[in-house]
Amino acid sequence: MPEPTLLVADDHPLFRAAVLHVLRERLPHYRALEAASAATLGQMLQEQPDIELVLLDLSMPGTRGFSALLHVRGEYPELPVVIISSNDHPRVIRRAQQFGAAGFIPKSAPADAMGDAIVSVLDGGSGFPPIAAERSEADDELAARLAQLTPQQFRVLLCLADGLLNKQIAAALGLAENTVKVHVTAILKKLRCYSRTQAAVLVKSLDTESTA
């Protein structure tokens, strides 16, 4: 039988160590893996099909706010993701929920609360603290639009947001330039954007700083 596995994706080694300690205490029968960047996270998810839960920091290298959450949810819709963040503003928690997270753990949470949230999600429930912010129709619409993108289109969109030209995107993602053009056209149509700049602004709205 494959060993049940959890993935801790955070770029701070000390915090990863703290989370791993909680996991060893509460879930000793689970194997825990670590990722310190969005690239490593993607590689782990491809190579380790036995991952049952991702604990995801919102501010890792290679991410833009909620982009990693949306990316993982798009590629692995059956895989629960719990956000771990130092930004526990009520609207950040609400947006994480609306964008498909199964739980949210503030980094200031005590070990028991962290363990309780993780166990709740693994049992098929959710692990959110009380939320004061109301749901946003705009965020629901944004999540629905982004959900139409294929994983490759999502990667191209993030490159667009960084201001890369088609040629640069092709080099970065190992694609033909004409393929990138096709993706860009499809992205703009699905997101109902009239320009690359408008699409970049849409991605900017995923930043957690825009919620404070």
Residue frames as a rotation matrix with the C-alpha (Angstrom) as fourth column:
MET 1
0.570 0.821 0.000 0.00
0.821 -0.570 0.000 0.00
0.000 0.000 -1.000 0.00
PRO 2
-0.087 -0.590 0.803 1.30
0.456 -0.740 -0.494 3.49
0.886 0.323 0.333 -0.82
GLU 3
-0.487 -0.168 -0.857 2.22
0.869 -0.198 -0.454 5.57
-0.093 -0.966 0.242 2.22
PRO 4
0.636 0.746 0.199 -0.25
0.755 -0.654 0.038 8.46
0.159 0.126 -0.979 2.83
THR 5
-0.414 -0.908 0.065 1.60
0.908 -0.417 -0.035 11.70
0.059 0.044 0.997 2.24
LEU 6
0.751 0.514 -0.415 1.24
0.544 -0.837 -0.054 15.38
-0.375 -0.185 -0.908 3.15
LEU 7
-0.056 -0.759 0.648 3.08
0.900 -0.319 -0.296 18.23
0.431 0.567 0.702 1.40
VAL 8
0.497 0.103 -0.861 4.19
0.608 -0.749 0.262 21.35
-0.619 -0.654 -0.435 3.27
ALA 9
0.088 -0.401 0.912 4.84
0.907 -0.346 -0.240 24.18
0.412 0.848 0.333 0.78
ASP 10
0.976 0.105 -0.189 6.47
0.185 -0.856 0.483 27.17
-0.111 -0.506 -0.855 2.49
ASP 11
0.521 -0.822 0.230 9.73
0.208 -0.139 -0.968 29.01
0.827 0.553 0.099 1.84
HIS 12
0.229 -0.444 0.866 10.63
-0.859 -0.510 -0.034 29.51
0.457 -0.737 -0.498 5.52
PRO 13
-0.295 -0.424 -0.856 12.66
-0.122 0.905 -0.407 26.53
0.948 -0.016 -0.318 6.83
LEU 14
-0.979 -0.100 0.176 11.91
-0.180 0.035 -0.983 27.26
0.092 -0.994 -0.052 10.48
PHE 15
-0.224 0.967 0.122 8.16
-0.913 -0.164 -0.374 27.40
-0.342 -0.195 0.919 9.88
ARG 16
0.207 0.240 -0.949 8.27
-0.661 0.749 0.045 24.21
0.721 0.618 0.313 7.80
ALA 17
-0.700 -0.552 -0.453 10.06
-0.028 0.655 -0.756 22.55
0.714 -0.516 -0.473 10.69
ALA 18
-0.805 0.464 0.370 7.35
-0.516 -0.239 -0.822 23.73
-0.294 -0.853 0.432 13.10
VAL 19
0.182 0.908 -0.377 4.59
-0.983 0.167 -0.071 22.35
-0.001 0.384 0.923 10.85
LEU 20
-0.043 -0.278 -0.960 6.43
-0.399 0.885 -0.239 19.05
0.916 0.372 -0.149 10.41
HIS 21
-0.952 -0.290 0.102 6.65
-0.185 0.274 -0.944 18.76
0.246 -0.917 -0.315 14.20
VAL 22
-0.332 0.915 0.228 2.87
-0.826 -0.166 -0.538 19.21
-0.455 -0.367 0.812 14.48
LEU 23
0.327 0.460 -0.826 2.33
-0.850 0.524 -0.045 16.59
0.412 0.717 0.562 11.77
ARG 24
-0.501 -0.587 -0.636 4.61
-0.220 0.797 -0.563 14.08
0.837 -0.142 -0.528 13.50
GLU 25
-0.933 0.156 0.324 2.73
-0.325 0.020 -0.945 14.58
-0.155 -0.987 0.032 16.77
ARG 26
-0.169 0.985 0.039 -0.83
-0.720 -0.097 -0.688 14.43
-0.673 -0.144 0.725 15.37
LEU 27
0.830 0.466 -0.307 -0.42
-0.531 0.491 -0.691 12.28
-0.171 0.736 0.655 12.26
PRO 28
0.018 -0.944 0.330 2.54
-0.670 0.234 0.704 9.95
-0.742 -0.234 -0.629 12.84
HIS 29
0.068 0.058 0.996 1.34
0.410 0.909 -0.081 7.48
-0.910 0.414 0.038 10.18
TYR 30
0.959 0.253 0.125 1.66
0.225 -0.414 -0.882 10.12
-0.172 0.875 -0.454 7.44
ARG 31
-0.108 -0.971 0.212 4.81
0.963 -0.049 0.265 10.86
-0.247 0.233 0.941 5.48
ALA 32
0.743 0.331 -0.581 5.55
0.261 -0.944 -0.203 14.60
-0.616 -0.001 -0.788 5.11
LEU 33
0.016 -0.703 0.711 7.30
0.998 -0.032 -0.053 16.22
0.060 0.710 0.701 2.15
GLU 34
0.163 -0.051 -0.985 8.56
0.389 -0.915 0.112 19.78
-0.907 -0.401 -0.129 1.82
ALA 35
0.136 -0.156 0.978 8.56
0.954 -0.245 -0.171 22.35
0.267 0.957 0.116 -1.00
ALA 36
-0.192 -0.326 -0.926 10.13
0.668 -0.734 0.120 25.80
-0.719 -0.596 0.359 -0.77
SER 37
-0.758 -0.031 -0.651 8.95
-0.377 -0.794 0.477 27.29
-0.532 0.607 0.590 -4.08
ALA 38
0.316 0.922 -0.226 6.10
-0.704 0.068 -0.707 27.10
-0.636 0.382 0.670 -6.58
ALA 39
0.099 -0.355 -0.930 8.34
-0.897 0.372 -0.238 25.20
0.430 0.858 -0.282 -9.00
THR 40
-0.890 -0.456 0.005 9.18
-0.399 0.773 -0.493 22.55
0.221 -0.441 -0.870 -6.38
LEU 41
-0.375 0.850 0.370 5.52
-0.476 0.166 -0.863 22.32
-0.796 -0.500 0.342 -5.42
GLY 42
0.455 0.567 -0.687 4.54
-0.868 0.107 -0.486 21.58
-0.202 0.817 0.541 -9.02
GLN 43
-0.275 -0.668 -0.692 7.32
-0.734 0.610 -0.297 19.01
0.620 0.426 -0.658 -9.38
MET 44
-0.896 -0.054 0.441 6.32
-0.388 0.581 -0.716 17.23
-0.218 -0.812 -0.541 -6.16
LEU 45
-0.008 0.989 0.149 2.68
-0.611 0.113 -0.783 17.02
-0.791 -0.098 0.604 -7.18
GLN 46
0.412 0.092 -0.906 3.66
-0.880 0.299 -0.370 15.46
0.237 0.950 0.204 -10.50
GLU 47
-0.368 -0.747 -0.553 6.07
-0.552 0.655 -0.516 12.95
0.748 0.115 -0.654 -8.98
GLN 48
-0.997 -0.017 0.077 4.15
-0.076 0.484 -0.872 12.00
-0.023 -0.875 -0.483 -5.81
PRO 49
-0.464 0.880 -0.103 0.64
-0.232 -0.008 0.973 10.75
0.855 0.475 0.208 -6.64
ASP 50
-0.163 0.387 -0.907 0.08
0.769 0.626 0.129 9.68
0.618 -0.677 -0.400 -3.02
ILE 51
-0.985 -0.165 0.060 -0.14
0.100 -0.810 -0.578 13.26
0.144 -0.563 0.814 -1.67
GLU 52
-0.272 0.936 -0.222 -3.46
0.916 0.323 0.239 13.59
0.295 -0.138 -0.945 0.17
LEU 53
0.794 0.498 -0.350 -3.21
0.589 -0.772 0.239 17.19
-0.151 -0.396 -0.906 1.37
VAL 54
-0.148 -0.818 0.556 -1.20
0.732 -0.469 -0.494 20.33
0.665 0.334 0.668 0.56
LEU 55
0.524 0.157 -0.837 -0.39
0.711 -0.622 0.329 22.91
-0.469 -0.767 -0.437 3.23
LEU 56
0.077 -0.383 0.921 0.31
0.927 -0.313 -0.208 26.02
0.367 0.869 0.330 1.16
ASP 57
-0.248 -0.254 -0.935 1.88
0.568 -0.820 0.072 29.35
-0.785 -0.513 0.347 2.05
LEU 58
0.742 0.646 0.183 0.48
0.540 -0.413 -0.733 32.26
-0.398 0.642 -0.655 0.02
SER 59
0.869 -0.404 -0.287 3.80
-0.459 -0.874 -0.158 34.07
-0.187 0.269 -0.945 -0.40
MET 60
0.378 -0.753 0.538 6.29
0.406 0.657 0.635 31.56
-0.832 -0.022 0.554 -1.78
PRO 61
-0.469 -0.593 -0.654 8.75
-0.448 -0.479 0.755 32.43
-0.761 0.647 -0.041 -4.57
GLY 62
-0.998 0.059 0.014 7.06
0.038 0.430 0.902 31.98
0.047 0.901 -0.431 -7.94
THR 63
-0.269 0.959 -0.086 3.57
0.963 0.269 -0.011 32.77
0.012 -0.086 -0.996 -6.67
ARG 64
-0.848 0.166 0.503 1.31
-0.103 -0.983 0.150 35.81
0.520 0.075 0.851 -6.84
GLY 65
-0.428 0.715 0.552 -1.09
-0.902 -0.299 -0.312 35.80
-0.058 -0.631 0.773 -3.93
PHE 66
0.182 0.651 0.737 -3.74
-0.541 0.692 -0.478 33.18
-0.821 -0.312 0.478 -4.56
SER 67
0.226 -0.074 -0.971 -2.25
-0.965 0.116 -0.234 32.05
0.130 0.990 -0.045 -7.89
ALA 68
-0.789 -0.583 -0.197 -0.69
-0.551 0.811 -0.196 28.86
0.274 -0.046 -0.961 -6.49
LEU 69
-0.565 0.675 0.475 -3.96
-0.205 0.443 -0.873 27.88
-0.799 -0.590 -0.112 -4.81
LEU 70
0.416 0.773 -0.480 -5.89
-0.656 -0.111 -0.747 28.37
-0.630 0.625 0.460 -8.06
HIS 71
-0.092 -0.561 -0.823 -3.22
-0.947 0.303 -0.101 26.52
0.306 0.770 -0.559 -10.03
VAL 72
-0.941 -0.273 0.201 -3.23
-0.331 0.866 -0.374 23.48
-0.072 -0.419 -0.905 -7.73
ARG 73
-0.261 0.927 0.269 -7.03
-0.207 0.218 -0.954 23.41
-0.943 -0.305 0.135 -7.60
GLY 74
0.376 0.386 -0.842 -7.15
-0.867 -0.174 -0.467 23.58
-0.327 0.906 0.269 -11.39
GLU 75
-0.280 -0.606 -0.745 -4.68
-0.811 0.565 -0.155 20.74
0.514 0.560 -0.649 -11.95
TYR 76
-0.828 -0.057 -0.558 -5.71
0.207 0.894 -0.398 18.55
0.521 -0.445 -0.728 -9.00
PRO 77
-0.280 0.797 0.536 -9.35
-0.566 -0.588 0.578 19.33
0.776 -0.141 0.615 -8.21
GLU 78
0.608 0.535 -0.586 -9.69
0.091 0.687 0.721 16.34
0.789 -0.491 0.369 -5.86
LEU 79
-0.201 -0.809 -0.553 -6.67
0.780 0.209 -0.589 17.35
0.592 -0.550 0.589 -3.75
PRO 80
0.817 0.543 -0.195 -7.53
0.545 -0.615 0.570 19.44
0.189 -0.572 -0.798 -0.68
VAL 81
-0.250 -0.867 0.432 -5.40
0.543 -0.495 -0.678 22.52
0.802 0.065 0.594 -0.06
VAL 82
0.665 0.350 -0.660 -5.09
0.745 -0.368 0.556 24.25
-0.048 -0.862 -0.505 3.32
ILE 83
0.382 -0.511 0.770 -3.67
0.162 -0.784 -0.600 27.76
0.910 0.354 -0.217 3.25
ILE 84
0.400 -0.351 -0.847 -1.12
0.896 -0.043 0.441 28.71
-0.191 -0.935 0.298 5.91
SER 85
0.086 -0.290 0.953 -0.49
0.572 -0.769 -0.286 32.45
0.816 0.569 0.099 6.02
SER 86
-0.665 -0.351 -0.659 0.73
0.738 -0.439 -0.512 35.23
-0.109 -0.827 0.551 8.28
ASN 87
-0.892 0.451 0.043 -1.93
-0.420 -0.859 0.293 37.46
0.169 0.243 0.955 6.66
ASP 88
-0.741 0.650 -0.170 -5.13
0.671 0.720 -0.174 36.44
0.009 -0.243 -0.970 8.45
HIS 89
-0.826 0.510 -0.239 -7.20
-0.506 -0.859 -0.084 39.44
-0.248 0.051 0.967 7.42
PRO 90
-0.179 0.834 0.522 -10.86
-0.118 0.508 -0.853 38.28
-0.977 -0.214 0.008 7.29
ARG 91
0.649 0.468 -0.600 -11.13
-0.622 -0.127 -0.773 38.96
-0.438 0.875 0.208 3.57
VAL 92
-0.344 -0.810 -0.475 -7.95
-0.924 0.383 0.016 36.96
0.169 0.444 -0.880 2.87
ILE 93
-0.793 0.113 0.598 -9.53
-0.195 0.884 -0.426 34.01
-0.576 -0.455 -0.679 4.67
ARG 94
0.240 0.970 0.031 -12.81
-0.179 0.075 -0.981 34.50
-0.954 0.230 0.192 2.79
ARG 95
0.406 -0.143 -0.903 -11.05
-0.908 -0.176 -0.381 34.72
-0.105 0.974 -0.201 -0.59
ALA 96
-0.736 -0.676 0.031 -9.07
-0.674 0.736 0.064 31.55
-0.066 0.026 -0.997 0.15
GLN 97
-0.451 0.665 0.596 -12.39
0.033 0.679 -0.733 29.81
-0.892 -0.311 -0.329 0.80
GLN 98
0.544 0.731 -0.412 -13.97
-0.352 -0.247 -0.903 31.21
-0.762 0.636 0.123 -2.37
PHE 99
0.196 -0.567 -0.800 -10.94
-0.977 -0.039 -0.212 30.23
0.089 0.823 -0.561 -4.46
GLY 100
0.541 0.227 -0.810 -11.25
-0.426 0.904 -0.031 26.59
0.725 0.362 0.586 -3.38
ALA 101
-0.622 -0.767 0.157 -9.16
-0.523 0.258 -0.813 26.11
0.583 -0.588 -0.561 -0.22
ALA 102
0.099 0.622 -0.777 -10.37
0.313 0.721 0.618 23.46
0.945 -0.304 -0.123 2.21
GLY 103
0.641 0.077 -0.763 -9.01
0.767 -0.089 0.635 25.32
-0.019 -0.993 -0.116 5.21
PHE 104
0.352 -0.547 0.760 -7.00
-0.002 -0.812 -0.584 28.30
0.936 0.204 -0.287 6.45
ILE 105
0.580 -0.269 -0.769 -4.48
0.811 0.273 0.517 28.30
0.071 -0.924 0.376 9.30
PRO 106
0.868 -0.350 0.352 -3.00
-0.337 -0.936 -0.100 31.60
0.365 -0.032 -0.930 10.51
LYS 107
0.102 -0.915 -0.390 0.73
0.161 0.402 -0.901 31.22
0.982 0.029 0.188 11.15
SER 108
-0.523 -0.254 0.814 0.08
-0.669 -0.470 -0.576 32.60
0.529 -0.845 0.076 14.63
ALA 109
0.552 0.828 -0.094 -2.24
-0.612 0.479 0.630 29.67
0.567 -0.290 0.771 15.44
PRO 110
0.011 -0.523 0.852 -1.17
-0.899 0.367 0.237 27.39
-0.437 -0.769 -0.467 18.31
ALA 111
-0.833 -0.477 -0.280 -0.04
-0.552 0.739 0.385 23.88
0.023 0.475 -0.879 17.43
ASP 112
-0.676 0.630 0.382 -3.28
0.272 0.696 -0.665 22.29
-0.685 -0.346 -0.642 18.68
ALA 113
0.275 0.811 -0.516 -5.44
-0.251 -0.457 -0.853 24.51
-0.928 0.364 0.078 16.46
MET 114
-0.188 -0.447 -0.874 -3.19
-0.969 -0.063 0.240 23.80
-0.163 0.892 -0.422 13.48
GLY 115
-0.972 -0.209 0.109 -3.43
-0.202 0.977 0.073 20.05
-0.122 0.049 -0.991 14.08
ASP 116
-0.328 0.930 0.166 -7.22
0.201 0.241 -0.949 20.22
-0.923 -0.278 -0.266 14.55
ALA 117
0.285 0.431 -0.856 -7.69
-0.673 -0.546 -0.499 22.05
-0.683 0.718 0.134 11.21
ILE 118
-0.510 -0.569 -0.644 -5.50
-0.858 0.391 0.334 19.56
0.062 0.723 -0.688 9.32
VAL 119
-0.933 0.193 0.303 -7.26
0.090 0.942 -0.324 16.54
-0.348 -0.275 -0.896 10.83
SER 120
-0.052 0.979 -0.199 -10.67
-0.079 -0.203 -0.976 18.06
-0.996 -0.035 0.088 10.05
VAL 121
0.173 0.066 -0.983 -9.77
-0.930 -0.318 -0.185 18.48
-0.325 0.946 0.006 6.37
LEU 122
-0.792 -0.520 -0.320 -8.28
-0.594 0.779 0.203 14.98
0.143 0.351 -0.925 6.10
ASP 123
-0.750 0.590 0.299 -11.56
0.252 0.673 -0.696 13.67
-0.612 -0.446 -0.653 7.53
GLY 124
-0.497 0.541 0.678 -13.44
0.838 0.096 0.538 15.33
0.226 0.835 -0.501 4.68
GLY 125
0.516 0.683 -0.517 -14.44
0.798 -0.603 -0.001 18.50
-0.313 -0.412 -0.856 6.49
SER 126
0.456 -0.383 0.803 -13.03
0.327 -0.768 -0.551 22.01
0.827 0.514 -0.225 6.45
GLY 127
0.145 -0.508 -0.849 -10.63
0.989 0.056 0.136 23.92
-0.022 -0.860 0.511 8.67
PHE 128
-0.175 -0.129 0.976 -11.42
0.391 -0.919 -0.052 27.63
0.904 0.373 0.212 8.70
PRO 129
-0.845 -0.031 -0.533 -11.34
0.506 -0.365 -0.781 30.06
-0.170 -0.931 0.324 11.62
PRO 130
0.203 0.946 -0.251 -14.46
0.754 -0.315 -0.576 32.19
-0.624 -0.072 -0.778 12.17
ILE 131
-0.676 -0.413 0.611 -14.81
0.732 -0.476 0.488 34.59
0.089 0.776 0.624 9.24
ALA 132
-0.215 0.580 -0.786 -16.25
0.407 -0.678 -0.612 38.08
-0.888 -0.451 -0.090 9.55
ALA 133
-0.725 -0.131 -0.676 -15.91
-0.459 -0.640 0.616 39.12
-0.514 0.757 0.404 5.91
GLU 134
0.370 0.917 0.148 -18.85
-0.344 0.284 -0.895 38.63
-0.863 0.280 0.421 3.56
ARG 135
-0.039 -0.295 0.955 -18.61
0.743 0.631 0.226 36.64
-0.669 0.718 0.194 0.34
SER 136
-0.297 -0.151 -0.943 -17.74
-0.399 -0.877 0.267 38.70
-0.868 0.455 0.201 -2.72
GLU 137
0.727 0.600 0.335 -19.65
0.101 0.388 -0.916 38.21
-0.680 0.699 0.221 -5.95
ALA 138
0.676 -0.544 -0.497 -16.65
-0.735 -0.446 -0.511 39.67
0.057 0.711 -0.701 -7.81
ASP 139
-0.371 -0.845 0.386 -14.37
-0.859 0.470 0.201 37.00
-0.351 -0.257 -0.900 -6.33
ASP 140
0.080 0.489 0.869 -16.87
0.000 0.871 -0.491 34.27
-0.997 0.039 0.070 -7.22
GLU 141
0.942 0.297 -0.158 -16.91
-0.126 -0.124 -0.984 35.54
-0.311 0.947 -0.079 -10.81
LEU 142
0.285 -0.924 -0.257 -13.11
-0.957 -0.259 -0.128 35.81
0.052 0.282 -0.958 -10.92
ALA 143
-0.390 -0.405 0.827 -12.72
-0.543 0.826 0.149 32.25
-0.744 -0.391 -0.543 -9.62
ALA 144
0.463 0.663 0.588 -15.21
0.146 0.598 -0.788 31.00
-0.874 0.451 0.180 -12.22
ARG 145
0.873 -0.197 -0.446 -13.37
-0.487 -0.397 -0.778 32.75
-0.023 0.897 -0.442 -15.05
LEU 146
-0.071 -0.996 0.046 -9.96
-0.996 0.073 0.044 31.45
-0.047 -0.042 -0.998 -13.96
ALA 147
-0.089 0.104 0.991 -11.36
-0.346 0.930 -0.129 27.92
-0.934 -0.354 -0.047 -13.56
GLN 148
0.887 0.460 -0.044 -11.93
-0.172 0.240 -0.955 27.86
-0.429 0.855 0.292 -17.35
LEU 149
0.374 -0.826 -0.423 -8.19
-0.916 -0.256 -0.310 28.02
0.148 0.503 -0.852 -18.02
THR 150
0.811 -0.280 -0.514 -6.17
0.210 0.959 -0.190 24.88
0.546 0.046 0.836 -18.62
PRO 151
0.696 -0.611 -0.377 -3.07
0.485 0.012 0.875 24.43
-0.530 -0.792 0.304 -16.41
GLN 152
-0.251 -0.831 0.497 -0.84
0.956 -0.131 0.263 25.49
-0.153 0.541 0.827 -19.32
GLN 153
0.141 0.383 0.913 -2.96
0.529 -0.808 0.258 28.58
0.837 0.447 -0.317 -19.97
PHE 154
0.962 0.197 -0.190 -2.69
0.258 -0.425 0.868 29.47
0.090 -0.884 -0.459 -16.29
ARG 155
0.207 -0.962 -0.176 1.10
0.760 0.045 0.648 29.30
-0.616 -0.268 0.741 -16.50
VAL 156
-0.358 -0.285 0.889 1.02
0.854 -0.484 0.189 31.54
0.377 0.827 0.416 -19.59
LEU 157
0.610 0.670 0.423 -1.27
0.404 -0.723 0.561 33.97
0.681 -0.171 -0.712 -17.75
LEU 158
0.790 -0.373 -0.488 1.20
0.436 -0.219 0.873 34.30
-0.432 -0.902 -0.010 -14.87
CYS 159
-0.291 -0.909 0.300 3.94
0.877 -0.128 0.464 35.04
-0.383 0.398 0.834 -17.39
LEU 160
0.005 0.404 0.915 1.72
0.695 -0.659 0.288 37.69
0.719 0.634 -0.284 -18.98
ALA 161
0.901 0.414 -0.132 1.26
0.360 -0.541 0.760 39.26
0.244 -0.732 -0.637 -15.57
ASP 162
0.350 -0.863 -0.364 5.04
0.567 -0.114 0.815 39.50
-0.745 -0.492 0.450 -15.24
GLY 163
0.564 -0.032 -0.825 5.12
-0.427 -0.867 -0.258 41.51
-0.707 0.498 -0.503 -18.48
LEU 164
-0.427 -0.774 0.469 6.83
0.027 0.507 0.861 38.84
-0.904 0.380 -0.196 -20.60
LEU 165
-0.129 0.291 -0.948 6.54
-0.958 -0.285 0.042 38.92
-0.258 0.913 0.316 -24.37
ASN 166
0.845 0.530 -0.070 5.37
-0.526 0.800 -0.289 35.85
-0.098 0.281 0.955 -26.31
LYS 167
0.400 -0.780 -0.482 8.95
-0.274 0.399 -0.875 34.99
0.874 0.482 -0.054 -27.24
GLN 168
-0.531 -0.614 0.584 10.02
-0.708 -0.058 -0.704 35.16
0.466 -0.787 -0.404 -23.59
ILE 169
0.211 0.700 0.682 7.03
-0.892 0.423 -0.158 33.10
-0.399 -0.576 0.714 -22.45
ALA 170
0.845 0.077 -0.530 7.86
-0.391 0.765 -0.512 30.46
0.366 0.640 0.676 -25.07
ALA 171
-0.099 -0.974 -0.204 11.43
-0.322 0.225 -0.919 30.24
0.941 -0.026 -0.336 -23.77
ALA 172
-0.493 -0.084 0.866 10.34
-0.861 -0.098 -0.499 30.14
0.127 -0.992 -0.024 -20.13
LEU 173
0.220 0.731 0.646 7.74
-0.747 0.552 -0.370 27.39
-0.627 -0.402 0.667 -20.62
GLY 174
-0.695 -0.577 0.429 9.45
-0.167 0.710 0.684 25.41
-0.699 0.404 -0.590 -23.41
LEU 175
0.281 0.874 0.397 6.71
0.452 0.245 -0.858 26.13
-0.847 0.420 -0.326 -25.94
ALA 176
-0.449 -0.289 0.846 6.66
0.889 -0.238 0.390 27.21
0.089 0.927 0.364 -29.57
GLU 177
-0.935 0.047 -0.350 5.98
0.039 -0.971 -0.235 30.93
-0.352 -0.233 0.907 -29.93
ASN 178
-0.650 0.741 -0.170 2.95
-0.412 -0.155 0.898 30.23
0.639 0.653 0.406 -32.10
THR 179
-0.234 0.532 -0.813 1.56
0.660 0.702 0.269 27.98
0.714 -0.474 -0.516 -29.35
VAL 180
-0.692 -0.067 -0.718 1.92
0.639 -0.518 -0.568 30.83
-0.334 -0.853 0.402 -26.89
LYS 181
-0.922 0.366 -0.126 -0.02
-0.384 -0.820 0.424 33.12
0.052 0.439 0.897 -29.25
VAL 182
-0.338 0.822 -0.458 -2.85
0.011 0.490 0.872 30.58
0.941 0.289 -0.175 -29.41
HIS 183
-0.292 0.177 -0.940 -2.87
0.914 0.341 -0.220 30.33
0.282 -0.923 -0.261 -25.61
VAL 184
-0.904 -0.094 -0.417 -2.91
0.252 -0.904 -0.344 34.11
-0.345 -0.416 0.841 -25.17
THR 185
-0.727 0.682 -0.081 -5.87
-0.450 -0.385 0.806 34.45
0.519 0.622 0.587 -27.54
ALA 186
-0.118 0.687 -0.717 -7.76
0.375 0.699 0.608 31.75
0.919 -0.197 -0.341 -25.64
ILE 187
-0.545 -0.169 -0.821 -6.88
0.839 -0.096 -0.536 33.29
0.012 -0.981 0.194 -22.27
LEU 188
-0.978 0.153 -0.141 -8.16
-0.148 -0.988 -0.047 36.74
-0.147 -0.025 0.989 -23.23
LYS 189
-0.448 0.859 -0.248 -11.38
-0.367 0.076 0.927 35.25
0.815 0.507 0.281 -24.56
LYS 190
-0.096 0.409 -0.908 -12.04
0.643 0.721 0.256 33.09
0.759 -0.559 -0.332 -21.48
LEU 191
-0.516 -0.185 -0.836 -11.24
0.827 -0.364 -0.429 35.92
-0.225 -0.913 0.341 -19.07
ARG 192
0.550 0.732 0.403 -13.21
0.827 -0.545 -0.139 38.44
0.118 0.409 -0.905 -21.16
CYS 193
0.193 -0.607 -0.771 -10.18
0.296 -0.714 0.635 40.72
-0.936 -0.351 0.042 -21.32
TYR 194
0.972 0.233 0.015 -9.48
0.101 -0.363 -0.926 43.01
-0.210 0.902 -0.376 -24.26
SER 195
0.529 -0.849 0.014 -5.72
-0.519 -0.336 -0.786 43.26
0.671 0.408 -0.619 -23.78
ARG 196
0.046 -0.646 -0.762 -2.71
0.518 0.668 -0.534 41.64
0.854 -0.371 0.365 -22.12
THR 197
-0.783 -0.351 0.513 -2.59
-0.165 -0.678 -0.716 44.61
0.599 -0.645 0.474 -19.74
GLN 198
0.063 0.901 0.429 -6.17
-0.885 -0.148 0.442 43.98
0.462 -0.407 0.788 -18.63
ALA 199
0.653 0.109 -0.749 -5.33
0.051 0.981 0.187 40.31
0.756 -0.161 0.635 -17.99
ALA 200
-0.400 -0.887 -0.231 -2.28
0.431 0.041 -0.902 41.36
0.809 -0.460 0.366 -15.97
VAL 201
-0.575 0.282 0.768 -4.45
-0.655 -0.722 -0.225 43.65
0.491 -0.632 0.600 -13.83
LEU 202
0.546 0.819 -0.177 -6.81
-0.590 0.526 0.612 40.74
0.595 -0.229 0.770 -13.21
VAL 203
0.309 -0.529 -0.791 -3.91
0.508 0.795 -0.333 38.61
0.804 -0.299 0.514 -11.96
LYS 204
-0.679 -0.572 0.459 -2.74
-0.010 -0.618 -0.786 41.52
0.734 -0.538 0.415 -9.80
SER 205
0.039 0.791 0.610 -6.10
-0.817 -0.326 0.475 41.35
0.575 -0.517 0.634 -8.04
LEU 206
0.635 0.121 -0.763 -5.06
0.159 0.946 0.282 37.92
0.756 -0.300 0.582 -6.73
ASP 207
-0.477 -0.874 0.094 -2.38
0.108 -0.165 -0.980 39.54
0.872 -0.457 0.173 -4.56
THR 208
0.022 0.481 -0.876 -3.18
0.939 0.291 0.183 39.23
0.343 -0.827 -0.445 -0.87
GLU 209
-0.800 -0.377 -0.467 -2.08
0.532 -0.806 -0.259 42.84
-0.278 -0.456 0.845 -0.32
SER 210
-0.819 0.514 0.254 -5.09
-0.155 -0.625 0.765 44.00
0.552 0.587 0.592 -2.34
THR 211
-0.005 0.871 -0.491 -7.42
0.486 0.431 0.760 42.57
0.874 -0.235 -0.425 0.30
ALA 212
-0.519 -0.262 -0.813 -6.22
0.853 -0.109 -0.510 44.49
0.045 -0.959 0.281 3.31
